[in-house]
Amino acid sequence: MRKCPKCAGRLSPLFFGTECKLCGADLMYYRFDERMEQDAQRAAAQDEKVRRILSKLPFYGKKH
Ligand SMILES: [Zn+2]
């Protein structure tokens, strides 16, 4: 079930417009925004994982 991200109104699964019929929100904009956020979170998680692996290596972080 698709829902409007702004007014949480139900959208028909057969509705492929870019504007919520109930509140006029631009669905394309909202969905794009959501995806960007997910990508940022994934990138941050990946970065954290790499840093954790590197910190376990004995030669990492040694002062010269
Ligand atoms: Zn709406």
N, CA, C, O and the ligand as a Tripos MOL2 file, in Angstrom:
@<TRIPOS>MOLECULE
protein
  257   255    65     0     0
PROTEIN
NO_CHARGES

@<TRIPOS>ATOM
      1 N           0.8370   -1.2030    0.0000 N.3       1 MET1
      2 CA          0.0000    0.0000    0.0000 C.3       1 MET1
      3 C           0.8700    1.2510    0.0000 C.2       1 MET1
      4 O           1.6880    1.4620    0.8960 O.2       1 MET1
      5 N           0.6810    2.0440   -0.9900 N.am      2 ARG2
      6 CA          1.4420    3.2900   -1.0450 C.3       2 ARG2
      7 C           0.7610    4.3460   -0.1920 C.2       2 ARG2
      8 O          -0.4650    4.4570   -0.1510 O.2       2 ARG2
      9 N           1.5860    5.1010    0.4750 N.am      3 LYS3
     10 CA          1.0330    6.1590    1.3100 C.3       3 LYS3
     11 C           1.7150    7.4700    0.9850 C.2       3 LYS3
     12 O           2.8950    7.5130    0.6370 O.2       3 LYS3
     13 N           0.9570    8.5220    1.1050 N.am      4 CYS4
     14 CA          1.5350    9.8350    0.8840 C.3       4 CYS4
     15 C           2.4600   10.1550    2.0550 C.2       4 CYS4
     16 O           2.0420   10.0610    3.2090 O.2       4 CYS4
     17 N           3.7020   10.5300    1.7830 N.am      5 PRO5
     18 CA          4.6610   10.8090    2.8580 C.3       5 PRO5
     19 C           4.3240   12.0790    3.6290 C.2       5 PRO5
     20 O           4.8410   12.3080    4.7230 O.2       5 PRO5
     21 N           3.4650   12.8890    3.0580 N.am      6 LYS6
     22 CA          3.1480   14.1540    3.7220 C.3       6 LYS6
     23 C           1.8880   14.0500    4.5680 C.2       6 LYS6
     24 O           1.8930   14.3970    5.7490 O.2       6 LYS6
     25 N           0.8090   13.5710    3.9580 N.am      7 CYS7
     26 CA         -0.4600   13.5380    4.6940 C.3       7 CYS7
     27 C          -0.8270   12.1100    5.0930 C.2       7 CYS7
     28 O          -1.8530   11.8930    5.7380 O.2       7 CYS7
     29 N           0.0100   11.1270    4.7120 N.am      8 ALA8
     30 CA         -0.2050    9.7190    5.0500 C.3       8 ALA8
     31 C          -1.5170    9.1870    4.4800 C.2       8 ALA8
     32 O          -2.0390    8.1700    4.9370 O.2       8 ALA8
     33 N          -2.0310    9.8740    3.4930 N.am      9 GLY9
     34 CA         -3.2510    9.4120    2.8510 C.3       9 GLY9
     35 C          -2.9780    8.2080    1.9680 C.2       9 GLY9
     36 O          -1.8800    8.0620    1.4300 O.2       9 GLY9
     37 N          -3.9460    7.3700    1.8220 N.am     10 ARG10
     38 CA         -3.7710    6.1820    0.9990 C.3      10 ARG10
     39 C          -3.7620    6.5450   -0.4800 C.2      10 ARG10
     40 O          -4.5910    7.3210   -0.9550 O.2      10 ARG10
     41 N          -2.8170    5.9720   -1.1850 N.am     11 LEU11
     42 CA         -2.7460    6.1910   -2.6190 C.3      11 LEU11
     43 C          -3.0230    4.8690   -3.3060 C.2      11 LEU11
     44 O          -2.5520    3.8180   -2.8730 O.2      11 LEU11
     45 N          -3.7720    4.9300   -4.3530 N.am     12 SER12
     46 CA         -4.0770    3.7200   -5.0970 C.3      12 SER12
     47 C          -2.8010    3.1470   -5.6910 C.2      12 SER12
     48 O          -1.9740    3.8970   -6.2110 O.2      12 SER12
     49 N          -2.6250    1.8280   -5.6240 N.am     13 PRO13
     50 CA         -1.4340    1.2080   -6.2330 C.3      13 PRO13
     51 C          -1.4130    1.4120   -7.7390 C.2      13 PRO13
     52 O          -0.3800    1.2410   -8.3870 O.2      13 PRO13
     53 N          -2.5540    1.7760   -8.2840 N.am     14 LEU14
     54 CA         -2.6250    2.0100   -9.7210 C.3      14 LEU14
     55 C          -2.4090    3.4850  -10.0600 C.2      14 LEU14
     56 O          -2.4150    3.8840  -11.2240 O.2      14 LEU14
     57 N          -2.2240    4.2610   -9.0320 N.am     15 PHE15
     58 CA         -2.0080    5.6890   -9.2410 C.3      15 PHE15
     59 C          -0.5150    5.9560   -9.4120 C.2      15 PHE15
     60 O           0.2700    5.7310   -8.4910 O.2      15 PHE15
     61 N          -0.1350    6.4270  -10.5720 N.am     16 PHE16
     62 CA          1.2870    6.6520  -10.8410 C.3      16 PHE16
     63 C           1.5970    8.1260  -11.0750 C.2      16 PHE16
     64 O           2.6280    8.4800  -11.6470 O.2      16 PHE16
     65 N           0.7030    8.9540  -10.6310 N.am     17 GLY17
     66 CA          0.9390   10.3800  -10.7500 C.3      17 GLY17
     67 C           2.0470   10.8210   -9.8060 C.2      17 GLY17
     68 O           2.5160   10.0400   -8.9780 O.2      17 GLY17
     69 N           2.4530   12.0500   -9.9310 N.am     18 THR18
     70 CA          3.5370   12.5450   -9.0920 C.3      18 THR18
     71 C           3.0190   13.4830   -8.0070 C.2      18 THR18
     72 O           3.7960   14.0620   -7.2490 O.2      18 THR18
     73 N           1.7000   13.6260   -7.9440 N.am     19 GLU19
     74 CA          1.1420   14.5520   -6.9720 C.3      19 GLU19
     75 C           0.0520   13.8770   -6.1610 C.2      19 GLU19
     76 O          -0.8330   13.2270   -6.7190 O.2      19 GLU19
     77 N           0.1120   14.0270   -4.8580 N.am     20 CYS20
     78 CA         -0.9200   13.4500   -4.0010 C.3      20 CYS20
     79 C          -2.2510   14.1330   -4.2910 C.2      20 CYS20
     80 O          -2.3420   15.3600   -4.3440 O.2      20 CYS20
     81 N          -3.2810   13.3120   -4.4770 N.am     21 LYS21
     82 CA         -4.5830   13.8820   -4.7920 C.3      21 LYS21
     83 C          -5.2030   14.5640   -3.5760 C.2      21 LYS21
     84 O          -6.0830   15.4160   -3.7070 O.2      21 LYS21
     85 N          -4.7380   14.1820   -2.4120 N.am     22 LEU22
     86 CA         -5.3460   14.6910   -1.1840 C.3      22 LEU22
     87 C          -4.7310   16.0010   -0.7140 C.2      22 LEU22
     88 O          -5.4470   16.9150   -0.3070 O.2      22 LEU22
     89 N          -3.4110   16.0940   -0.7680 N.am     23 CYS23
     90 CA         -2.7770   17.3000   -0.2370 C.3      23 CYS23
     91 C          -1.9160   18.0070   -1.2820 C.2      23 CYS23
     92 O          -1.4180   19.1040   -1.0330 O.2      23 CYS23
     93 N          -1.7400   17.3910   -2.4400 N.am     24 GLY24
     94 CA         -0.9900   18.0440   -3.5100 C.3      24 GLY24
     95 C           0.5110   17.9490   -3.3440 C.2      24 GLY24
     96 O           1.2510   18.6490   -4.0360 O.2      24 GLY24
     97 N           0.9870   17.0890   -2.4300 N.am     25 ALA25
     98 CA          2.4270   16.9510   -2.2190 C.3      25 ALA25
     99 C           3.0880   16.3440   -3.4540 C.2      25 ALA25
    100 O           2.5110   15.4970   -4.1350 O.2      25 ALA25
    101 N           4.2900   16.7900   -3.7180 N.am     26 ASP26
    102 CA          5.0400   16.2620   -4.8540 C.3      26 ASP26
    103 C           5.6840   14.9490   -4.4320 C.2      26 ASP26
    104 O           6.6950   14.9410   -3.7290 O.2      26 ASP26
    105 N           5.0990   13.8510   -4.8610 N.am     27 LEU27
    106 CA          5.5640   12.5330   -4.4160 C.3      27 LEU27
    107 C           6.9570   12.2030   -4.9460 C.2      27 LEU27
    108 O           7.7350   11.5320   -4.2690 O.2      27 LEU27
    109 N           7.2640   12.6590   -6.1200 N.am     28 MET28
    110 CA          8.5820   12.3810   -6.6930 C.3      28 MET28
    111 C           9.6630   13.0110   -5.8260 C.2      28 MET28
    112 O          10.7130   12.4160   -5.5820 O.2      28 MET28
    113 N           9.3900   14.2000   -5.3750 N.am     29 TYR29
    114 CA         10.3520   14.9090   -4.5290 C.3      29 TYR29
    115 C          10.5330   14.1630   -3.2140 C.2      29 TYR29
    116 O          11.6570   13.9790   -2.7470 O.2      29 TYR29
    117 N           9.4330   13.7390   -2.6240 N.am     30 TYR30
    118 CA          9.5140   13.0600   -1.3330 C.3      30 TYR30
    119 C          10.2440   11.7270   -1.4520 C.2      30 TYR30
    120 O          11.0520   11.3680   -0.5960 O.2      30 TYR30
    121 N           9.9500   11.0090   -2.5140 N.am     31 ARG31
    122 CA         10.5710    9.6900   -2.6730 C.3      31 ARG31
    123 C          12.0620    9.8390   -2.9490 C.2      31 ARG31
    124 O          12.8760    9.0470   -2.4750 O.2      31 ARG31
    125 N          12.4020   10.8470   -3.7070 N.am     32 PHE32
    126 CA         13.8080   11.0920   -4.0020 C.3      32 PHE32
    127 C          14.5550   11.4510   -2.7170 C.2      32 PHE32
    128 O          15.6590   10.9670   -2.4660 O.2      32 PHE32
    129 N          13.9410   12.2920   -1.9270 N.am     33 ASP33
    130 CA         14.5250   12.7330   -0.6620 C.3      33 ASP33
    131 C          14.7710   11.5360    0.2530 C.2      33 ASP33
    132 O          15.8190   11.4250    0.8880 O.2      33 ASP33
    133 N          13.7780   10.6400    0.3060 N.am     34 GLU34
    134 CA         13.8580    9.4570    1.1390 C.3      34 GLU34
    135 C          15.0360    8.5760    0.7050 C.2      34 GLU34
    136 O          15.7850    8.0640    1.5370 O.2      34 GLU34
    137 N          15.1780    8.4160   -0.5910 N.am     35 ARG35
    138 CA         16.2330    7.5620   -1.1290 C.3      35 ARG35
    139 C          17.6090    8.1550   -0.8040 C.2      35 ARG35
    140 O          18.5500    7.4360   -0.4680 O.2      35 ARG35
    141 N          17.6990    9.4580   -0.9110 N.am     36 MET36
    142 CA         18.9690   10.1300   -0.6160 C.3      36 MET36
    143 C          19.3810    9.8720    0.8290 C.2      36 MET36
    144 O          20.5530    9.6420    1.1270 O.2      36 MET36
    145 N          18.4030    9.9140    1.7100 N.am     37 GLU37
    146 CA         18.6680    9.7070    3.1300 C.3      37 GLU37
    147 C          19.1390    8.2770    3.3840 C.2      37 GLU37
    148 O          20.0670    8.0470    4.1580 O.2      37 GLU37
    149 N          18.4940    7.3310    2.7300 N.am     38 GLN38
    150 CA         18.8750    5.9340    2.8960 C.3      38 GLN38
    151 C          20.2920    5.7080    2.3900 C.2      38 GLN38
    152 O          21.0650    4.9780    3.0090 O.2      38 GLN38
    153 N          20.6290    6.3220    1.2830 N.am     39 ASP39
    154 CA         21.9650    6.1820    0.7230 C.3      39 ASP39
    155 C          23.0050    6.7590    1.6720 C.2      39 ASP39
    156 O          24.0820    6.1880    1.8460 O.2      39 ASP39
    157 N          22.6830    7.8790    2.2760 N.am     40 ALA40
    158 CA         23.6040    8.5270    3.2010 C.3      40 ALA40
    159 C          23.8210    7.6490    4.4240 C.2      40 ALA40
    160 O          24.9390    7.5300    4.9260 O.2      40 ALA40
    161 N          22.7560    7.0440    4.8920 N.am     41 GLN41
    162 CA         22.8590    6.1720    6.0560 C.3      41 GLN41
    163 C          23.6930    4.9370    5.7310 C.2      41 GLN41
    164 O          24.5080    4.4980    6.5420 O.2      41 GLN41
    165 N          23.4870    4.3910    4.5590 N.am     42 ARG42
    166 CA         24.2250    3.2070    4.1460 C.3      42 ARG42
    167 C          25.7120    3.5380    4.0180 C.2      42 ARG42
    168 O          26.5690    2.7510    4.4210 O.2      42 ARG42
    169 N          26.0040    4.6890    3.4620 N.am     43 ALA43
    170 CA         27.3860    5.1050    3.2840 C.3      43 ALA43
    171 C          28.0580    5.3000    4.6330 C.2      43 ALA43
    172 O          29.2200    4.9350    4.8120 O.2      43 ALA43
    173 N          27.3300    5.8740    5.5780 N.am     44 ALA44
    174 CA         27.8770    6.0980    6.9130 C.3      44 ALA44
    175 C          28.1440    4.7710    7.6020 C.2      44 ALA44
    176 O          29.1630    4.6210    8.2770 O.2      44 ALA44
    177 N          27.2550    3.8170    7.4470 N.am     45 ALA45
    178 CA         27.4160    2.5010    8.0620 C.3      45 ALA45
    179 C          28.6190    1.7840    7.4570 C.2      45 ALA45
    180 O          29.3880    1.1300    8.1620 O.2      45 ALA45
    181 N          28.7650    1.9140    6.1730 N.am     46 GLN46
    182 CA         29.8910    1.2940    5.4770 C.3      46 GLN46
    183 C          31.2100    1.9050    5.9520 C.2      46 GLN46
    184 O          32.1960    1.1980    6.1630 O.2      46 GLN46
    185 N          31.2100    3.1860    6.1090 N.am     47 ASP47
    186 CA         32.3980    3.9110    6.5590 C.3      47 ASP47
    187 C          32.7880    3.4570    7.9530 C.2      47 ASP47
    188 O          33.9660    3.2510    8.2470 O.2      47 ASP47
    189 N          31.7980    3.3060    8.7980 N.am     48 GLU48
    190 CA         32.0370    2.8720   10.1790 C.3      48 GLU48
    191 C          32.6090    1.4590   10.1880 C.2      48 GLU48
    192 O          33.5080    1.1570   10.9720 O.2      48 GLU48
    193 N          32.0990    0.6010    9.3300 N.am     49 LYS49
    194 CA         32.5650   -0.7850    9.2630 C.3      49 LYS49
    195 C          34.0350   -0.8290    8.8460 C.2      49 LYS49
    196 O          34.8380   -1.5580    9.4290 O.2      49 LYS49
    197 N          34.3640   -0.0490    7.8440 N.am     50 VAL50
    198 CA         35.7430   -0.0120    7.3500 C.3      50 VAL50
    199 C          36.6870    0.4940    8.4440 C.2      50 VAL50
    200 O          37.7900   -0.0210    8.6240 O.2      50 VAL50
    201 N          36.2230    1.5130    9.1670 N.am     51 ARG51
    202 CA         37.0610    2.0870   10.2150 C.3      51 ARG51
    203 C          37.3030    1.0670   11.3320 C.2      51 ARG51
    204 O          38.3900    1.0070   11.9080 O.2      51 ARG51
    205 N          36.2740    0.2700   11.6290 N.am     52 ARG52
    206 CA         36.3960   -0.7280   12.6890 C.3      52 ARG52
    207 C          37.3940   -1.8190   12.2710 C.2      52 ARG52
    208 O          38.1990   -2.2810   13.0800 O.2      52 ARG52
    209 N          37.3270   -2.2160   11.0080 N.am     53 ILE53
    210 CA         38.2410   -3.2460   10.5070 C.3      53 ILE53
    211 C          39.6740   -2.7220   10.5460 C.2      53 ILE53
    212 O          40.5970   -3.4160   10.9720 O.2      53 ILE53
    213 N          39.8330   -1.5000   10.0990 N.am     54 LEU54
    214 CA         41.1740   -0.9020   10.0700 C.3      54 LEU54
    215 C          41.7590   -0.7590   11.4700 C.2      54 LEU54
    216 O          42.9590   -0.9490   11.6720 O.2      54 LEU54
    217 N          40.9170   -0.4260   12.4220 N.am     55 SER55
    218 CA         41.4000   -0.2090   13.7850 C.3      55 SER55
    219 C          41.8840   -1.5030   14.4230 C.2      55 SER55
    220 O          42.6310   -1.4750   15.4020 O.2      55 SER55
    221 N          41.4590   -2.6400   13.8700 N.am     56 LYS56
    222 CA         41.8870   -3.9340   14.4100 C.3      56 LYS56
    223 C          43.2440   -4.3490   13.8500 C.2      56 LYS56
    224 O          43.9100   -5.2220   14.4050 O.2      56 LYS56
    225 N          43.6380   -3.7360   12.7760 N.am     57 LEU57
    226 CA         44.9110   -4.0990   12.1650 C.3      57 LEU57
    227 C          46.0530   -3.5280   13.0150 C.2      57 LEU57
    228 O          46.0030   -2.3710   13.4310 O.2      57 LEU57
    229 N          47.0610   -4.3300   13.2660 N.am     58 PRO58
    230 CA         48.1380   -3.9100   14.1650 C.3      58 PRO58
    231 C          48.9680   -2.7270   13.6560 C.2      58 PRO58
    232 O          49.5270   -1.9580   14.4380 O.2      58 PRO58
    233 N          49.0320   -2.6050   12.3460 N.am     59 PHE59
    234 CA         49.8790   -1.5300   11.8140 C.3      59 PHE59
    235 C          49.1020   -0.2360   11.6310 C.2      59 PHE59
    236 O          49.6780    0.7910   11.2720 O.2      59 PHE59
    237 N          47.8150   -0.2780   11.8730 N.am     60 TYR60
    238 CA         47.0220    0.9200   11.6510 C.3      60 TYR60
    239 C          47.0500    1.8070   12.8980 C.2      60 TYR60
    240 O          46.8520    1.3340   14.0170 O.2      60 TYR60
    241 N          47.2940    3.0630   12.6870 N.am     61 GLY61
    242 CA         47.2610    4.0030   13.7900 C.3      61 GLY61
    243 C          48.5780    4.0870   14.5380 C.2      61 GLY61
    244 O          48.6760    4.8150   15.5250 O.2      61 GLY61
    245 N          49.5860    3.3640   14.0940 N.am     62 LYS62
    246 CA         50.9030    3.4320   14.7400 C.3      62 LYS62
    247 C          51.5520    4.7710   14.4310 C.2      62 LYS62
    248 O          51.4870    5.2690   13.3070 O.2      62 LYS62
    249 N          52.1560    5.3220   15.4150 N.am     63 LYS63
    250 CA         52.8360    6.5730   15.1820 C.3      63 LYS63
    251 C          54.2360    6.3200   14.6820 C.2      63 LYS63
    252 O          54.9450    5.4320   15.1550 O.2      63 LYS63
    253 N          54.6110    7.1260   13.7140 N.am     64 HIS64
    254 CA         55.9270    6.9150   13.1190 C.3      64 HIS64
    255 C          56.9850    7.7130   13.8470 C.2      64 HIS64
    256 O          58.1590    7.6580   13.4820 O.2      64 HIS64
    257 ZN         -0.9000   13.7440    0.5810 Zn       65 ZN65
@<TRIPOS>BOND
     1     1     2 1
     2     2     3 1
     3     3     4 2
     4     3     5 am
     5     5     6 1
     6     6     7 1
     7     7     8 2
     8     7     9 am
     9     9    10 1
    10    10    11 1
    11    11    12 2
    12    11    13 am
    13    13    14 1
    14    14    15 1
    15    15    16 2
    16    15    17 am
    17    17    18 1
    18    18    19 1
    19    19    20 2
    20    19    21 am
    21    21    22 1
    22    22    23 1
    23    23    24 2
    24    23    25 am
    25    25    26 1
    26    26    27 1
    27    27    28 2
    28    27    29 am
    29    29    30 1
    30    30    31 1
    31    31    32 2
    32    31    33 am
    33    33    34 1
    34    34    35 1
    35    35    36 2
    36    35    37 am
    37    37    38 1
    38    38    39 1
    39    39    40 2
    40    39    41 am
    41    41    42 1
    42    42    43 1
    43    43    44 2
    44    43    45 am
    45    45    46 1
    46    46    47 1
    47    47    48 2
    48    47    49 am
    49    49    50 1
    50    50    51 1
    51    51    52 2
    52    51    53 am
    53    53    54 1
    54    54    55 1
    55    55    56 2
    56    55    57 am
    57    57    58 1
    58    58    59 1
    59    59    60 2
    60    59    61 am
    61    61    62 1
    62    62    63 1
    63    63    64 2
    64    63    65 am
    65    65    66 1
    66    66    67 1
    67    67    68 2
    68    67    69 am
    69    69    70 1
    70    70    71 1
    71    71    72 2
    72    71    73 am
    73    73    74 1
    74    74    75 1
    75    75    76 2
    76    75    77 am
    77    77    78 1
    78    78    79 1
    79    79    80 2
    80    79    81 am
    81    81    82 1
    82    82    83 1
    83    83    84 2
    84    83    85 am
    85    85    86 1
    86    86    87 1
    87    87    88 2
    88    87    89 am
    89    89    90 1
    90    90    91 1
    91    91    92 2
    92    91    93 am
    93    93    94 1
    94    94    95 1
    95    95    96 2
    96    95    97 am
    97    97    98 1
    98    98    99 1
    99    99   100 2
   100    99   101 am
   101   101   102 1
   102   102   103 1
   103   103   104 2
   104   103   105 am
   105   105   106 1
   106   106   107 1
   107   107   108 2
   108   107   109 am
   109   109   110 1
   110   110   111 1
   111   111   112 2
   112   111   113 am
   113   113   114 1
   114   114   115 1
   115   115   116 2
   116   115   117 am
   117   117   118 1
   118   118   119 1
   119   119   120 2
   120   119   121 am
   121   121   122 1
   122   122   123 1
   123   123   124 2
   124   123   125 am
   125   125   126 1
   126   126   127 1
   127   127   128 2
   128   127   129 am
   129   129   130 1
   130   130   131 1
   131   131   132 2
   132   131   133 am
   133   133   134 1
   134   134   135 1
   135   135   136 2
   136   135   137 am
   137   137   138 1
   138   138   139 1
   139   139   140 2
   140   139   141 am
   141   141   142 1
   142   142   143 1
   143   143   144 2
   144   143   145 am
   145   145   146 1
   146   146   147 1
   147   147   148 2
   148   147   149 am
   149   149   150 1
   150   150   151 1
   151   151   152 2
   152   151   153 am
   153   153   154 1
   154   154   155 1
   155   155   156 2
   156   155   157 am
   157   157   158 1
   158   158   159 1
   159   159   160 2
   160   159   161 am
   161   161   162 1
   162   162   163 1
   163   163   164 2
   164   163   165 am
   165   165   166 1
   166   166   167 1
   167   167   168 2
   168   167   169 am
   169   169   170 1
   170   170   171 1
   171   171   172 2
   172   171   173 am
   173   173   174 1
   174   174   175 1
   175   175   176 2
   176   175   177 am
   177   177   178 1
   178   178   179 1
   179   179   180 2
   180   179   181 am
   181   181   182 1
   182   182   183 1
   183   183   184 2
   184   183   185 am
   185   185   186 1
   186   186   187 1
   187   187   188 2
   188   187   189 am
   189   189   190 1
   190   190   191 1
   191   191   192 2
   192   191   193 am
   193   193   194 1
   194   194   195 1
   195   195   196 2
   196   195   197 am
   197   197   198 1
   198   198   199 1
   199   199   200 2
   200   199   201 am
   201   201   202 1
   202   202   203 1
   203   203   204 2
   204   203   205 am
   205   205   206 1
   206   206   207 1
   207   207   208 2
   208   207   209 am
   209   209   210 1
   210   210   211 1
   211   211   212 2
   212   211   213 am
   213   213   214 1
   214   214   215 1
   215   215   216 2
   216   215   217 am
   217   217   218 1
   218   218   219 1
   219   219   220 2
   220   219   221 am
   221   221   222 1
   222   222   223 1
   223   223   224 2
   224   223   225 am
   225   225   226 1
   226   226   227 1
   227   227   228 2
   228   227   229 am
   229   229   230 1
   230   230   231 1
   231   231   232 2
   232   231   233 am
   233   233   234 1
   234   234   235 1
   235   235   236 2
   236   235   237 am
   237   237   238 1
   238   238   239 1
   239   239   240 2
   240   239   241 am
   241   241   242 1
   242   242   243 1
   243   243   244 2
   244   243   245 am
   245   245   246 1
   246   246   247 1
   247   247   248 2
   248   247   249 am
   249   249   250 1
   250   250   251 1
   251   251   252 2
   252   251   253 am
   253   253   254 1
   254   254   255 1
   255   255   256 2
@<TRIPOS>SUBSTRUCTURE
     1 MET1         2 RESIDUE 1 A MET
     2 ARG2         6 RESIDUE 1 A ARG
     3 LYS3        10 RESIDUE 1 A LYS
     4 CYS4        14 RESIDUE 1 A CYS
     5 PRO5        18 RESIDUE 1 A PRO
     6 LYS6        22 RESIDUE 1 A LYS
     7 CYS7        26 RESIDUE 1 A CYS
     8 ALA8        30 RESIDUE 1 A ALA
     9 GLY9        34 RESIDUE 1 A GLY
    10 ARG10       38 RESIDUE 1 A ARG
    11 LEU11       42 RESIDUE 1 A LEU
    12 SER12       46 RESIDUE 1 A SER
    13 PRO13       50 RESIDUE 1 A PRO
    14 LEU14       54 RESIDUE 1 A LEU
    15 PHE15       58 RESIDUE 1 A PHE
    16 PHE16       62 RESIDUE 1 A PHE
    17 GLY17       66 RESIDUE 1 A GLY
    18 THR18       70 RESIDUE 1 A THR
    19 GLU19       74 RESIDUE 1 A GLU
    20 CYS20       78 RESIDUE 1 A CYS
    21 LYS21       82 RESIDUE 1 A LYS
    22 LEU22       86 RESIDUE 1 A LEU
    23 CYS23       90 RESIDUE 1 A CYS
    24 GLY24       94 RESIDUE 1 A GLY
    25 ALA25       98 RESIDUE 1 A ALA
    26 ASP26      102 RESIDUE 1 A ASP
    27 LEU27      106 RESIDUE 1 A LEU
    28 MET28      110 RESIDUE 1 A MET
    29 TYR29      114 RESIDUE 1 A TYR
    30 TYR30      118 RESIDUE 1 A TYR
    31 ARG31      122 RESIDUE 1 A ARG
    32 PHE32      126 RESIDUE 1 A PHE
    33 ASP33      130 RESIDUE 1 A ASP
    34 GLU34      134 RESIDUE 1 A GLU
    35 ARG35      138 RESIDUE 1 A ARG
    36 MET36      142 RESIDUE 1 A MET
    37 GLU37      146 RESIDUE 1 A GLU
    38 GLN38      150 RESIDUE 1 A GLN
    39 ASP39      154 RESIDUE 1 A ASP
    40 ALA40      158 RESIDUE 1 A ALA
    41 GLN41      162 RESIDUE 1 A GLN
    42 ARG42      166 RESIDUE 1 A ARG
    43 ALA43      170 RESIDUE 1 A ALA
    44 ALA44      174 RESIDUE 1 A ALA
    45 ALA45      178 RESIDUE 1 A ALA
    46 GLN46      182 RESIDUE 1 A GLN
    47 ASP47      186 RESIDUE 1 A ASP
    48 GLU48      190 RESIDUE 1 A GLU
    49 LYS49      194 RESIDUE 1 A LYS
    50 VAL50      198 RESIDUE 1 A VAL
    51 ARG51      202 RESIDUE 1 A ARG
    52 ARG52      206 RESIDUE 1 A ARG
    53 ILE53      210 RESIDUE 1 A ILE
    54 LEU54      214 RESIDUE 1 A LEU
    55 SER55      218 RESIDUE 1 A SER
    56 LYS56      222 RESIDUE 1 A LYS
    57 LEU57      226 RESIDUE 1 A LEU
    58 PRO58      230 RESIDUE 1 A PRO
    59 PHE59      234 RESIDUE 1 A PHE
    60 TYR60      238 RESIDUE 1 A TYR
    61 GLY61      242 RESIDUE 1 A GLY
    62 LYS62      246 RESIDUE 1 A LYS
    63 LYS63      250 RESIDUE 1 A LYS
    64 HIS64      254 RESIDUE 1 A HIS
    65 ZN65       257 GROUP 0 **** ****
